[in-house]
Amino acid sequence: MQVVHSTKPVVPRDRLLRLPECEALTGCKKSTIYKLMKEGKFPRCVRITARMAAWPESAVLNWVQERIAGVEVKA
């Protein structure tokens, strides 16, 4: 029996977030998310079907962490 190994690189596990989850993670509403996406300031969505889009969770979480890191604490 011969074992065939895949030549694809191993990709870290990620999942796709639909809009309600994306809104919950970011605190932004749909219109803001799409506006920021259009301006290139938010991760692009992935087209799943002609009428369905989602965002890679890792990209959204990275975006949130960048916002947190950029916040200045005012005393």
PQR file of N, CA, C, O and H, with PARSE charges and radii, in Angstrom:
ATOM      1  N   MET A   1       0.843  -1.184   0.000 -0.4000 1.5000
ATOM      2  CA  MET A   1       0.000   0.000   0.000 -0.0000 2.0000
ATOM      3  C   MET A   1       0.886   1.245   0.000  0.5500 1.7000
ATOM      4  O   MET A   1       1.781   1.381   0.834 -0.5500 1.4000
ATOM      5  N   GLN A   2       0.632   2.134  -0.927 -0.4000 1.5000
ATOM      6  CA  GLN A   2       1.431   3.349  -1.053 -0.0000 2.0000
ATOM      7  C   GLN A   2       0.681   4.525  -0.425  0.5500 1.7000
ATOM      8  O   GLN A   2      -0.512   4.711  -0.666 -0.5500 1.4000
ATOM      9  H   GLN A   2      -0.095   2.023  -1.604  0.4000 1.0000
ATOM     10  N   VAL A   3       1.396   5.318   0.385 -0.4000 1.5000
ATOM     11  CA  VAL A   3       0.799   6.492   1.008 -0.0000 2.0000
ATOM     12  C   VAL A   3       1.118   7.707   0.146  0.5500 1.7000
ATOM     13  O   VAL A   3       2.279   7.973  -0.163 -0.5500 1.4000
ATOM     14  H   VAL A   3       2.365   5.167   0.580  0.4000 1.0000
ATOM     15  N   VAL A   4       0.086   8.437  -0.235 -0.4000 1.5000
ATOM     16  CA  VAL A   4       0.270   9.630  -1.057 -0.0000 2.0000
ATOM     17  C   VAL A   4       0.180  10.852  -0.142  0.5500 1.7000
ATOM     18  O   VAL A   4      -0.800  11.035   0.580 -0.5500 1.4000
ATOM     19  H   VAL A   4      -0.858   8.222   0.017  0.4000 1.0000
ATOM     20  N   HIS A   5       1.217  11.678  -0.189 -0.4000 1.5000
ATOM     21  CA  HIS A   5       1.229  12.886   0.625 -0.0000 2.0000
ATOM     22  C   HIS A   5       0.827  14.075  -0.226  0.5500 1.7000
ATOM     23  O   HIS A   5       1.205  14.179  -1.393 -0.5500 1.4000
ATOM     24  H   HIS A   5       2.013  11.529  -0.776  0.4000 1.0000
ATOM     25  N   SER A   6       0.073  14.948   0.361 -0.4000 1.5000
ATOM     26  CA  SER A   6      -0.365  16.150  -0.341 -0.0000 2.0000
ATOM     27  C   SER A   6       0.798  17.129  -0.492  0.5500 1.7000
ATOM     28  O   SER A   6       1.634  17.247   0.404 -0.5500 1.4000
ATOM     29  H   SER A   6      -0.234  14.863   1.309  0.4000 1.0000
ATOM     30  N   THR A   7       0.849  17.818  -1.607 -0.4000 1.5000
ATOM     31  CA  THR A   7       1.893  18.814  -1.830 -0.0000 2.0000
ATOM     32  C   THR A   7       1.440  20.207  -1.392  0.5500 1.7000
ATOM     33  O   THR A   7       2.215  21.160  -1.461 -0.5500 1.4000
ATOM     34  H   THR A   7       0.170  17.723  -2.334  0.4000 1.0000
ATOM     35  N   LYS A   8       0.194  20.326  -0.943 -0.4000 1.5000
ATOM     36  CA  LYS A   8      -0.304  21.615  -0.471 -0.0000 2.0000
ATOM     37  C   LYS A   8       0.355  21.966   0.851  0.5500 1.7000
ATOM     38  O   LYS A   8       0.582  21.088   1.684 -0.5500 1.4000
ATOM     39  H   LYS A   8      -0.435  19.551  -0.887  0.4000 1.0000
ATOM     40  N   PRO A   9       0.667  23.253   1.054 -0.5600 1.5000
ATOM     41  CA  PRO A   9       1.229  23.646   2.350  0.2800 2.0000
ATOM     42  C   PRO A   9       0.167  23.534   3.445  0.5500 1.7000
ATOM     43  O   PRO A   9      -1.027  23.703   3.197 -0.5500 1.4000
ATOM     44  N   VAL A  10       0.625  23.251   4.634 -0.4000 1.5000
ATOM     45  CA  VAL A  10      -0.288  23.149   5.762 -0.0000 2.0000
ATOM     46  C   VAL A  10      -0.744  24.556   6.142  0.5500 1.7000
ATOM     47  O   VAL A  10       0.078  25.442   6.378 -0.5500 1.4000
ATOM     48  H   VAL A  10       1.595  23.114   4.835  0.4000 1.0000
ATOM     49  N   VAL A  11      -2.046  24.750   6.198 -0.4000 1.5000
ATOM     50  CA  VAL A  11      -2.615  26.048   6.520 -0.0000 2.0000
ATOM     51  C   VAL A  11      -3.137  26.005   7.945  0.5500 1.7000
ATOM     52  O   VAL A  11      -3.848  25.073   8.322 -0.5500 1.4000
ATOM     53  H   VAL A  11      -2.714  24.030   6.007  0.4000 1.0000
ATOM     54  N   PRO A  12      -2.784  27.022   8.749 -0.5600 1.5000
ATOM     55  CA  PRO A  12      -3.339  27.044  10.105  0.2800 2.0000
ATOM     56  C   PRO A  12      -4.867  27.078  10.043  0.5500 1.7000
ATOM     57  O   PRO A  12      -5.450  27.640   9.116 -0.5500 1.4000
ATOM     58  N   ARG A  13      -5.480  26.488  11.009 -0.4000 1.5000
ATOM     59  CA  ARG A  13      -6.943  26.436  11.034 -0.0000 2.0000
ATOM     60  C   ARG A  13      -7.524  27.835  11.146  0.5500 1.7000
ATOM     61  O   ARG A  13      -7.079  28.637  11.967 -0.5500 1.4000
ATOM     62  H   ARG A  13      -5.006  26.031  11.762  0.4000 1.0000
ATOM     63  N   ASP A  14      -8.489  28.116  10.344 -0.4000 1.5000
ATOM     64  CA  ASP A  14      -9.184  29.394  10.346 -0.0000 2.0000
ATOM     65  C   ASP A  14     -10.650  29.098  10.073  0.5500 1.7000
ATOM     66  O   ASP A  14     -10.993  27.994   9.651 -0.5500 1.4000
ATOM     67  H   ASP A  14      -8.851  27.465   9.676  0.4000 1.0000
ATOM     68  N   ARG A  15     -11.501  30.057  10.306 -0.4000 1.5000
ATOM     69  CA  ARG A  15     -12.906  29.862   9.971 -0.0000 2.0000
ATOM     70  C   ARG A  15     -13.448  31.141   9.376  0.5500 1.7000
ATOM     71  O   ARG A  15     -12.849  32.207   9.514 -0.5500 1.4000
ATOM     72  H   ARG A  15     -11.222  30.955  10.649  0.4000 1.0000
ATOM     73  N   LEU A  16     -14.573  31.029   8.721 -0.4000 1.5000
ATOM     74  CA  LEU A  16     -15.194  32.183   8.094 -0.0000 2.0000
ATOM     75  C   LEU A  16     -16.306  32.715   8.980  0.5500 1.7000
ATOM     76  O   LEU A  16     -17.118  31.956   9.511 -0.5500 1.4000
ATOM     77  H   LEU A  16     -15.060  30.163   8.610  0.4000 1.0000
ATOM     78  N   LEU A  17     -16.329  34.041   9.132 -0.4000 1.5000
ATOM     79  CA  LEU A  17     -17.340  34.709   9.944 -0.0000 2.0000
ATOM     80  C   LEU A  17     -18.370  35.348   9.037  0.5500 1.7000
ATOM     81  O   LEU A  17     -18.018  36.025   8.071 -0.5500 1.4000
ATOM     82  H   LEU A  17     -15.669  34.657   8.702  0.4000 1.0000
ATOM     83  N   ARG A  18     -19.627  35.139   9.339 -0.4000 1.5000
ATOM     84  CA  ARG A  18     -20.690  35.836   8.621 -0.0000 2.0000
ATOM     85  C   ARG A  18     -20.832  37.226   9.243  0.5500 1.7000
ATOM     86  O   ARG A  18     -20.254  37.495  10.296 -0.5500 1.4000
ATOM     87  H   ARG A  18     -19.913  34.590  10.124  0.4000 1.0000
ATOM     88  N   LEU A  19     -21.586  38.093   8.609 -0.4000 1.5000
ATOM     89  CA  LEU A  19     -21.691  39.489   9.013 -0.0000 2.0000
ATOM     90  C   LEU A  19     -22.089  39.696  10.482  0.5500 1.7000
ATOM     91  O   LEU A  19     -21.454  40.508  11.154 -0.5500 1.4000
ATOM     92  H   LEU A  19     -22.056  37.874   7.754  0.4000 1.0000
ATOM     93  N   PRO A  20     -23.100  39.008  11.012 -0.5600 1.5000
ATOM     94  CA  PRO A  20     -23.454  39.242  12.428  0.2800 2.0000
ATOM     95  C   PRO A  20     -22.289  38.968  13.394  0.5500 1.7000
ATOM     96  O   PRO A  20     -22.100  39.705  14.361 -0.5500 1.4000
ATOM     97  N   GLU A  21     -21.512  37.911  13.131 -0.4000 1.5000
ATOM     98  CA  GLU A  21     -20.350  37.609  13.980 -0.0000 2.0000
ATOM     99  C   GLU A  21     -19.277  38.679  13.820  0.5500 1.7000
ATOM    100  O   GLU A  21     -18.625  39.074  14.787 -0.5500 1.4000
ATOM    101  H   GLU A  21     -21.665  37.312  12.345  0.4000 1.0000
ATOM    102  N   CYS A  22     -19.107  39.135  12.598 -0.4000 1.5000
ATOM    103  CA  CYS A  22     -18.118  40.172  12.303 -0.0000 2.0000
ATOM    104  C   CYS A  22     -18.498  41.469  13.036  0.5500 1.7000
ATOM    105  O   CYS A  22     -17.638  42.141  13.606 -0.5500 1.4000
ATOM    106  H   CYS A  22     -19.637  38.814  11.812  0.4000 1.0000
ATOM    107  N   GLU A  23     -19.779  41.808  13.013 -0.4000 1.5000
ATOM    108  CA  GLU A  23     -20.259  42.993  13.730 -0.0000 2.0000
ATOM    109  C   GLU A  23     -20.021  42.852  15.236  0.5500 1.7000
ATOM    110  O   GLU A  23     -19.598  43.799  15.898 -0.5500 1.4000
ATOM    111  H   GLU A  23     -20.477  41.262  12.549  0.4000 1.0000
ATOM    112  N   ALA A  24     -20.297  41.666  15.765 -0.4000 1.5000
ATOM    113  CA  ALA A  24     -20.130  41.430  17.198 -0.0000 2.0000
ATOM    114  C   ALA A  24     -18.665  41.534  17.621  0.5500 1.7000
ATOM    115  O   ALA A  24     -18.367  42.082  18.681 -0.5500 1.4000
ATOM    116  H   ALA A  24     -20.641  40.896  15.228  0.4000 1.0000
ATOM    117  N   LEU A  25     -17.750  41.012  16.802 -0.4000 1.5000
ATOM    118  CA  LEU A  25     -16.327  41.047  17.140 -0.0000 2.0000
ATOM    119  C   LEU A  25     -15.734  42.454  17.046  0.5500 1.7000
ATOM    120  O   LEU A  25     -14.851  42.814  17.823 -0.5500 1.4000
ATOM    121  H   LEU A  25     -17.992  40.566  15.941  0.4000 1.0000
ATOM    122  N   THR A  26     -16.222  43.240  16.096 -0.4000 1.5000
ATOM    123  CA  THR A  26     -15.628  44.558  15.857 -0.0000 2.0000
ATOM    124  C   THR A  26     -16.356  45.689  16.562  0.5500 1.7000
ATOM    125  O   THR A  26     -15.760  46.727  16.850 -0.5500 1.4000
ATOM    126  H   THR A  26     -16.939  42.947  15.464  0.4000 1.0000
ATOM    127  N   GLY A  27     -17.634  45.500  16.841 -0.4000 1.5000
ATOM    128  CA  GLY A  27     -18.436  46.587  17.394 -0.0000 2.0000
ATOM    129  C   GLY A  27     -18.910  47.542  16.317  0.5500 1.7000
ATOM    130  O   GLY A  27     -19.515  48.570  16.619 -0.5500 1.4000
ATOM    131  H   GLY A  27     -18.118  44.657  16.607  0.4000 1.0000
ATOM    132  N   CYS A  28     -18.638  47.208  15.055 -0.4000 1.5000
ATOM    133  CA  CYS A  28     -19.045  48.047  13.918 -0.0000 2.0000
ATOM    134  C   CYS A  28     -20.298  47.469  13.275  0.5500 1.7000
ATOM    135  O   CYS A  28     -20.515  46.257  13.282 -0.5500 1.4000
ATOM    136  H   CYS A  28     -18.146  46.372  14.810  0.4000 1.0000
ATOM    137  N   LYS A  29     -21.111  48.348  12.723 -0.4000 1.5000
ATOM    138  CA  LYS A  29     -22.300  47.918  12.001 -0.0000 2.0000
ATOM    139  C   LYS A  29     -21.957  47.635  10.546  0.5500 1.7000
ATOM    140  O   LYS A  29     -20.871  47.967  10.071 -0.5500 1.4000
ATOM    141  H   LYS A  29     -20.935  49.332  12.717  0.4000 1.0000
ATOM    142  N   LYS A  30     -22.901  47.016   9.851 -0.4000 1.5000
ATOM    143  CA  LYS A  30     -22.733  46.608   8.459 -0.0000 2.0000
ATOM    144  C   LYS A  30     -22.235  47.753   7.573  0.5500 1.7000
ATOM    145  O   LYS A  30     -21.285  47.581   6.810 -0.5500 1.4000
ATOM    146  H   LYS A  30     -23.783  46.745  10.237  0.4000 1.0000
ATOM    147  N   SER A  31     -22.872  48.912   7.674 -0.4000 1.5000
ATOM    148  CA  SER A  31     -22.500  50.030   6.803 -0.0000 2.0000
ATOM    149  C   SER A  31     -21.064  50.480   7.036  0.5500 1.7000
ATOM    150  O   SER A  31     -20.360  50.832   6.090 -0.5500 1.4000
ATOM    151  H   SER A  31     -23.644  49.052   8.294  0.4000 1.0000
ATOM    152  N   THR A  32     -20.628  50.469   8.297 -0.4000 1.5000
ATOM    153  CA  THR A  32     -19.253  50.866   8.622 -0.0000 2.0000
ATOM    154  C   THR A  32     -18.263  49.836   8.095  0.5500 1.7000
ATOM    155  O   THR A  32     -17.224  50.199   7.543 -0.5500 1.4000
ATOM    156  H   THR A  32     -21.201  50.183   9.066  0.4000 1.0000
ATOM    157  N   ILE A  33     -18.574  48.569   8.258 -0.4000 1.5000
ATOM    158  CA  ILE A  33     -17.692  47.507   7.782 -0.0000 2.0000
ATOM    159  C   ILE A  33     -17.496  47.628   6.276  0.5500 1.7000
ATOM    160  O   ILE A  33     -16.365  47.574   5.793 -0.5500 1.4000
ATOM    161  H   ILE A  33     -19.418  48.274   8.706  0.4000 1.0000
ATOM    162  N   TYR A  34     -18.578  47.790   5.534 -0.4000 1.5000
ATOM    163  CA  TYR A  34     -18.465  47.895   4.081 -0.0000 2.0000
ATOM    164  C   TYR A  34     -17.775  49.191   3.650  0.5500 1.7000
ATOM    165  O   TYR A  34     -17.044  49.200   2.660 -0.5500 1.4000
ATOM    166  H   TYR A  34     -19.497  47.833   5.926  0.4000 1.0000
ATOM    167  N   LYS A  35     -17.999  50.280   4.380 -0.4000 1.5000
ATOM    168  CA  LYS A  35     -17.328  51.545   4.071 -0.0000 2.0000
ATOM    169  C   LYS A  35     -15.823  51.402   4.275  0.5500 1.7000
ATOM    170  O   LYS A  35     -15.037  51.819   3.424 -0.5500 1.4000
ATOM    171  H   LYS A  35     -18.594  50.273   5.184  0.4000 1.0000
ATOM    172  N   LEU A  36     -15.420  50.809   5.409 -0.4000 1.5000
ATOM    173  CA  LEU A  36     -13.998  50.602   5.691 -0.0000 2.0000
ATOM    174  C   LEU A  36     -13.367  49.640   4.675  0.5500 1.7000
ATOM    175  O   LEU A  36     -12.220  49.826   4.269 -0.5500 1.4000
ATOM    176  H   LEU A  36     -16.059  50.471   6.100  0.4000 1.0000
ATOM    177  N   MET A  37     -14.115  48.623   4.272 -0.4000 1.5000
ATOM    178  CA  MET A  37     -13.616  47.695   3.262 -0.0000 2.0000
ATOM    179  C   MET A  37     -13.351  48.430   1.950  0.5500 1.7000
ATOM    180  O   MET A  37     -12.321  48.226   1.307 -0.5500 1.4000
ATOM    181  H   MET A  37     -15.047  48.472   4.602  0.4000 1.0000
ATOM    182  N   LYS A  38     -14.288  49.280   1.566 -0.4000 1.5000
ATOM    183  CA  LYS A  38     -14.151  50.038   0.317 -0.0000 2.0000
ATOM    184  C   LYS A  38     -12.928  50.949   0.360  0.5500 1.7000
ATOM    185  O   LYS A  38     -12.268  51.159  -0.657 -0.5500 1.4000
ATOM    186  H   LYS A  38     -15.124  49.445   2.088  0.4000 1.0000
ATOM    187  N   GLU A  39     -12.625  51.492   1.554 -0.4000 1.5000
ATOM    188  CA  GLU A  39     -11.470  52.378   1.734 -0.0000 2.0000
ATOM    189  C   GLU A  39     -10.166  51.607   1.923  0.5500 1.7000
ATOM    190  O   GLU A  39      -9.098  52.210   2.029 -0.5500 1.4000
ATOM    191  H   GLU A  39     -13.161  51.321   2.381  0.4000 1.0000
ATOM    192  N   GLY A  40     -10.248  50.282   1.965 -0.4000 1.5000
ATOM    193  CA  GLY A  40      -9.055  49.459   2.159 -0.0000 2.0000
ATOM    194  C   GLY A  40      -8.574  49.438   3.601  0.5500 1.7000
ATOM    195  O   GLY A  40      -7.410  49.140   3.866 -0.5500 1.4000
ATOM    196  H   GLY A  40     -11.115  49.792   1.879  0.4000 1.0000
ATOM    197  N   LYS A  41      -9.473  49.755   4.539 -0.4000 1.5000
ATOM    198  CA  LYS A  41      -9.112  49.826   5.960 -0.0000 2.0000
ATOM    199  C   LYS A  41      -9.688  48.672   6.772  0.5500 1.7000
ATOM    200  O   LYS A  41      -9.587  48.666   7.999 -0.5500 1.4000
ATOM    201  H   LYS A  41     -10.419  49.997   4.324  0.4000 1.0000
ATOM    202  N   PHE A  42     -10.287  47.703   6.103 -0.4000 1.5000
ATOM    203  CA  PHE A  42     -10.864  46.536   6.771 -0.0000 2.0000
ATOM    204  C   PHE A  42     -10.639  45.336   5.852  0.5500 1.7000
ATOM    205  O   PHE A  42     -10.651  45.491   4.630 -0.5500 1.4000
ATOM    206  H   PHE A  42     -10.369  47.707   5.106  0.4000 1.0000
ATOM    207  N   PRO A  43     -10.435  44.149   6.412 -0.5600 1.5000
ATOM    208  CA  PRO A  43     -10.192  42.967   5.576  0.2800 2.0000
ATOM    209  C   PRO A  43     -11.305  42.737   4.550  0.5500 1.7000
ATOM    210  O   PRO A  43     -12.484  42.950   4.834 -0.5500 1.4000
ATOM    211  N   ARG A  44     -10.912  42.306   3.376 -0.4000 1.5000
ATOM    212  CA  ARG A  44     -11.876  42.003   2.320 -0.0000 2.0000
ATOM    213  C   ARG A  44     -12.636  40.733   2.663  0.5500 1.7000
ATOM    214  O   ARG A  44     -12.106  39.824   3.302 -0.5500 1.4000
ATOM    215  H   ARG A  44      -9.955  42.133   3.146  0.4000 1.0000
ATOM    216  N   CYS A  45     -13.870  40.690   2.233 -0.4000 1.5000
ATOM    217  CA  CYS A  45     -14.669  39.484   2.446 -0.0000 2.0000
ATOM    218  C   CYS A  45     -14.328  38.448   1.380  0.5500 1.7000
ATOM    219  O   CYS A  45     -13.744  38.758   0.342 -0.5500 1.4000
ATOM    220  H   CYS A  45     -14.301  41.428   1.714  0.4000 1.0000
ATOM    221  N   VAL A  46     -14.708  37.219   1.671 -0.4000 1.5000
ATOM    222  CA  VAL A  46     -14.526  36.099   0.759 -0.0000 2.0000
ATOM    223  C   VAL A  46     -15.902  35.755   0.217  0.5500 1.7000
ATOM    224  O   VAL A  46     -16.840  35.558   0.989 -0.5500 1.4000
ATOM    225  H   VAL A  46     -15.182  36.967   2.515  0.4000 1.0000
ATOM    226  N   ARG A  47     -16.032  35.681  -1.084 -0.4000 1.5000
ATOM    227  CA  ARG A  47     -17.306  35.291  -1.699 -0.0000 2.0000
ATOM    228  C   ARG A  47     -17.455  33.777  -1.607  0.5500 1.7000
ATOM    229  O   ARG A  47     -16.643  33.030  -2.153 -0.5500 1.4000
ATOM    230  H   ARG A  47     -15.270  35.841  -1.712  0.4000 1.0000
ATOM    231  N   ILE A  48     -18.485  33.341  -0.923 -0.4000 1.5000
ATOM    232  CA  ILE A  48     -18.749  31.911  -0.786 -0.0000 2.0000
ATOM    233  C   ILE A  48     -19.664  31.465  -1.925  0.5500 1.7000
ATOM    234  O   ILE A  48     -19.443  30.428  -2.551 -0.5500 1.4000
ATOM    235  H   ILE A  48     -19.144  33.949  -0.480  0.4000 1.0000
ATOM    236  N   THR A  49     -20.686  32.262  -2.177 -0.4000 1.5000
ATOM    237  CA  THR A  49     -21.581  32.070  -3.319 -0.0000 2.0000
ATOM    238  C   THR A  49     -21.863  33.461  -3.878  0.5500 1.7000
ATOM    239  O   THR A  49     -21.317  34.451  -3.392 -0.5500 1.4000
ATOM    240  H   THR A  49     -20.866  33.104  -1.669  0.4000 1.0000
ATOM    241  N   ALA A  50     -22.703  33.534  -4.884 -0.4000 1.5000
ATOM    242  CA  ALA A  50     -23.037  34.829  -5.486 -0.0000 2.0000
ATOM    243  C   ALA A  50     -23.708  35.767  -4.477  0.5500 1.7000
ATOM    244  O   ALA A  50     -23.591  36.988  -4.585 -0.5500 1.4000
ATOM    245  H   ALA A  50     -23.147  32.729  -5.279  0.4000 1.0000
ATOM    246  N   ARG A  51     -24.411  35.190  -3.499 -0.4000 1.5000
ATOM    247  CA  ARG A  51     -25.135  36.026  -2.537 -0.0000 2.0000
ATOM    248  C   ARG A  51     -24.657  35.869  -1.099  0.5500 1.7000
ATOM    249  O   ARG A  51     -25.318  36.342  -0.174 -0.5500 1.4000
ATOM    250  H   ARG A  51     -24.506  34.199  -3.411  0.4000 1.0000
ATOM    251  N   MET A  52     -23.525  35.218  -0.900 -0.4000 1.5000
ATOM    252  CA  MET A  52     -23.039  34.974   0.450 -0.0000 2.0000
ATOM    253  C   MET A  52     -21.570  35.365   0.563  0.5500 1.7000
ATOM    254  O   MET A  52     -20.733  34.966  -0.246 -0.5500 1.4000
ATOM    255  H   MET A  52     -22.988  34.834  -1.652  0.4000 1.0000
ATOM    256  N   ALA A  53     -21.284  36.159   1.593 -0.4000 1.5000
ATOM    257  CA  ALA A  53     -19.903  36.572   1.850 -0.0000 2.0000
ATOM    258  C   ALA A  53     -19.567  36.314   3.311  0.5500 1.7000
ATOM    259  O   ALA A  53     -20.450  36.247   4.167 -0.5500 1.4000
ATOM    260  H   ALA A  53     -21.964  36.483   2.250  0.4000 1.0000
ATOM    261  N   ALA A  54     -18.281  36.171   3.577 -0.4000 1.5000
ATOM    262  CA  ALA A  54     -17.815  35.958   4.947 -0.0000 2.0000
ATOM    263  C   ALA A  54     -16.395  36.498   5.043  0.5500 1.7000
ATOM    264  O   ALA A  54     -15.748  36.759   4.029 -0.5500 1.4000
ATOM    265  H   ALA A  54     -17.565  36.225   2.882  0.4000 1.0000
ATOM    266  N   TRP A  55     -15.924  36.661   6.256 -0.4000 1.5000
ATOM    267  CA  TRP A  55     -14.586  37.187   6.508 -0.0000 2.0000
ATOM    268  C   TRP A  55     -13.757  36.148   7.242  0.5500 1.7000
ATOM    269  O   TRP A  55     -14.267  35.481   8.143 -0.5500 1.4000
ATOM    270  H   TRP A  55     -16.449  36.449   7.080  0.4000 1.0000
ATOM    271  N   PRO A  56     -12.471  35.993   6.872 -0.5600 1.5000
ATOM    272  CA  PRO A  56     -11.605  35.091   7.628  0.2800 2.0000
ATOM    273  C   PRO A  56     -11.468  35.598   9.068  0.5500 1.7000
ATOM    274  O   PRO A  56     -11.129  36.760   9.292 -0.5500 1.4000
ATOM    275  N   GLU A  57     -11.728  34.737  10.018 -0.4000 1.5000
ATOM    276  CA  GLU A  57     -11.677  35.126  11.423 -0.0000 2.0000
ATOM    277  C   GLU A  57     -10.315  35.707  11.791  0.5500 1.7000
ATOM    278  O   GLU A  57     -10.243  36.701  12.515 -0.5500 1.4000
ATOM    279  H   GLU A  57     -12.003  33.793   9.836  0.4000 1.0000
ATOM    280  N   SER A  58      -9.247  35.106  11.306 -0.4000 1.5000
ATOM    281  CA  SER A  58      -7.904  35.582  11.650 -0.0000 2.0000
ATOM    282  C   SER A  58      -7.690  37.022  11.180  0.5500 1.7000
ATOM    283  O   SER A  58      -7.068  37.814  11.888 -0.5500 1.4000
ATOM    284  H   SER A  58      -9.306  34.299  10.719  0.4000 1.0000
ATOM    285  N   ALA A  59      -8.198  37.370   9.999 -0.4000 1.5000
ATOM    286  CA  ALA A  59      -8.036  38.730   9.475 -0.0000 2.0000
ATOM    287  C   ALA A  59      -8.814  39.735  10.317  0.5500 1.7000
ATOM    288  O   ALA A  59      -8.326  40.831  10.593 -0.5500 1.4000
ATOM    289  H   ALA A  59      -8.704  36.726   9.424  0.4000 1.0000
ATOM    290  N   VAL A  60     -10.021  39.362  10.723 -0.4000 1.5000
ATOM    291  CA  VAL A  60     -10.843  40.264  11.544 -0.0000 2.0000
ATOM    292  C   VAL A  60     -10.218  40.436  12.926  0.5500 1.7000
ATOM    293  O   VAL A  60     -10.160  41.550  13.444 -0.5500 1.4000
ATOM    294  H   VAL A  60     -10.417  38.471  10.499  0.4000 1.0000
ATOM    295  N   LEU A  61      -9.749  39.338  13.527 -0.4000 1.5000
ATOM    296  CA  LEU A  61      -9.126  39.433  14.848 -0.0000 2.0000
ATOM    297  C   LEU A  61      -7.839  40.256  14.795  0.5500 1.7000
ATOM    298  O   LEU A  61      -7.558  41.019  15.719 -0.5500 1.4000
ATOM    299  H   LEU A  61      -9.796  38.432  13.105  0.4000 1.0000
ATOM    300  N   ASN A  62      -7.059  40.112  13.729 -0.4000 1.5000
ATOM    301  CA  ASN A  62      -5.860  40.941  13.565 -0.0000 2.0000
ATOM    302  C   ASN A  62      -6.234  42.414  13.460  0.5500 1.7000
ATOM    303  O   ASN A  62      -5.562  43.265  14.044 -0.5500 1.4000
ATOM    304  H   ASN A  62      -7.287  39.492  12.978  0.4000 1.0000
ATOM    305  N   TRP A  63      -7.296  42.723  12.725 -0.4000 1.5000
ATOM    306  CA  TRP A  63      -7.759  44.097  12.573 -0.0000 2.0000
ATOM    307  C   TRP A  63      -8.145  44.674  13.941  0.5500 1.7000
ATOM    308  O   TRP A  63      -7.789  45.805  14.269 -0.5500 1.4000
ATOM    309  H   TRP A  63      -7.842  42.031  12.251  0.4000 1.0000
ATOM    310  N   VAL A  64      -8.871  43.887  14.725 -0.4000 1.5000
ATOM    311  CA  VAL A  64      -9.286  44.337  16.069 -0.0000 2.0000
ATOM    312  C   VAL A  64      -8.050  44.596  16.928  0.5500 1.7000
ATOM    313  O   VAL A  64      -7.980  45.621  17.605 -0.5500 1.4000
ATOM    314  H   VAL A  64      -9.160  42.967  14.458  0.4000 1.0000
ATOM    315  N   GLN A  65      -7.077  43.688  16.914 -0.4000 1.5000
ATOM    316  CA  GLN A  65      -5.870  43.862  17.719 -0.0000 2.0000
ATOM    317  C   GLN A  65      -5.084  45.094  17.286  0.5500 1.7000
ATOM    318  O   GLN A  65      -4.501  45.777  18.128 -0.5500 1.4000
ATOM    319  H   GLN A  65      -7.134  42.855  16.364  0.4000 1.0000
ATOM    320  N   GLU A  66      -5.059  45.389  15.991 -0.4000 1.5000
ATOM    321  CA  GLU A  66      -4.387  46.601  15.512 -0.0000 2.0000
ATOM    322  C   GLU A  66      -5.084  47.849  16.036  0.5500 1.7000
ATOM    323  O   GLU A  66      -4.423  48.824  16.392 -0.5500 1.4000
ATOM    324  H   GLU A  66      -5.533  44.835  15.307  0.4000 1.0000
ATOM    325  N   ARG A  67      -6.412  47.826  16.086 -0.4000 1.5000
ATOM    326  CA  ARG A  67      -7.159  48.968  16.635 -0.0000 2.0000
ATOM    327  C   ARG A  67      -6.834  49.143  18.115  0.5500 1.7000
ATOM    328  O   ARG A  67      -6.625  50.264  18.577 -0.5500 1.4000
ATOM    329  H   ARG A  67      -6.949  47.033  15.797  0.4000 1.0000
ATOM    330  N   ILE A  68      -6.792  48.040  18.857 -0.4000 1.5000
ATOM    331  CA  ILE A  68      -6.501  48.101  20.290 -0.0000 2.0000
ATOM    332  C   ILE A  68      -5.088  48.637  20.514  0.5500 1.7000
ATOM    333  O   ILE A  68      -4.876  49.486  21.380 -0.5500 1.4000
ATOM    334  H   ILE A  68      -6.961  47.129  18.481  0.4000 1.0000
ATOM    335  N   ALA A  69      -4.128  48.148  19.743 -0.4000 1.5000
ATOM    336  CA  ALA A  69      -2.744  48.586  19.887 -0.0000 2.0000
ATOM    337  C   ALA A  69      -2.572  50.062  19.541  0.5500 1.7000
ATOM    338  O   ALA A  69      -1.677  50.727  20.064 -0.5500 1.4000
ATOM    339  H   ALA A  69      -4.300  47.459  19.039  0.4000 1.0000
ATOM    340  N   GLY A  70      -3.432  50.573  18.660 -0.4000 1.5000
ATOM    341  CA  GLY A  70      -3.329  51.963  18.242 -0.0000 2.0000
ATOM    342  C   GLY A  70      -4.039  52.940  19.163  0.5500 1.7000
ATOM    343  O   GLY A  70      -3.903  54.152  18.999 -0.5500 1.4000
ATOM    344  H   GLY A  70      -4.159  50.033  18.235  0.4000 1.0000
ATOM    345  N   VAL A  71      -4.791  52.433  20.127 -0.4000 1.5000
ATOM    346  CA  VAL A  71      -5.534  53.292  21.046 -0.0000 2.0000
ATOM    347  C   VAL A  71      -4.581  53.866  22.091  0.5500 1.7000
ATOM    348  O   VAL A  71      -3.832  53.134  22.739 -0.5500 1.4000
ATOM    349  H   VAL A  71      -4.901  51.448  20.260  0.4000 1.0000
ATOM    350  N   GLU A  72      -4.625  55.184  22.241 -0.4000 1.5000
ATOM    351  CA  GLU A  72      -3.802  55.820  23.273 -0.0000 2.0000
ATOM    352  C   GLU A  72      -4.610  55.940  24.550  0.5500 1.7000
ATOM    353  O   GLU A  72      -5.771  56.350  24.534 -0.5500 1.4000
ATOM    354  H   GLU A  72      -5.234  55.778  21.715  0.4000 1.0000
ATOM    355  N   VAL A  73      -3.986  55.579  25.646 -0.4000 1.5000
ATOM    356  CA  VAL A  73      -4.642  55.676  26.947 -0.0000 2.0000
ATOM    357  C   VAL A  73      -4.495  57.102  27.450  0.5500 1.7000
ATOM    358  O   VAL A  73      -3.384  57.615  27.579 -0.5500 1.4000
ATOM    359  H   VAL A  73      -3.043  55.246  25.659  0.4000 1.0000
ATOM    360  N   LYS A  74      -5.635  57.745  27.736 -0.4000 1.5000
ATOM    361  CA  LYS A  74      -5.597  59.128  28.232 -0.0000 2.0000
ATOM    362  C   LYS A  74      -5.912  59.122  29.716  0.5500 1.7000
ATOM    363  O   LYS A  74      -6.927  58.580  30.153 -0.5500 1.4000
ATOM    364  H   LYS A  74      -6.538  57.328  27.631  0.4000 1.0000
ATOM    365  N   ALA A  75      -5.019  59.739  30.481 -0.4000 1.5000
ATOM    366  CA  ALA A  75      -5.207  59.769  31.943 -0.0000 2.0000
ATOM    367  C   ALA A  75      -5.905  61.022  32.369  0.5500 1.7000
ATOM    368  O   ALA A  75      -6.148  61.219  33.560 -0.5500 1.4000
ATOM    369  H   ALA A  75      -4.194  60.179  30.126  0.4000 1.0000
TER
END
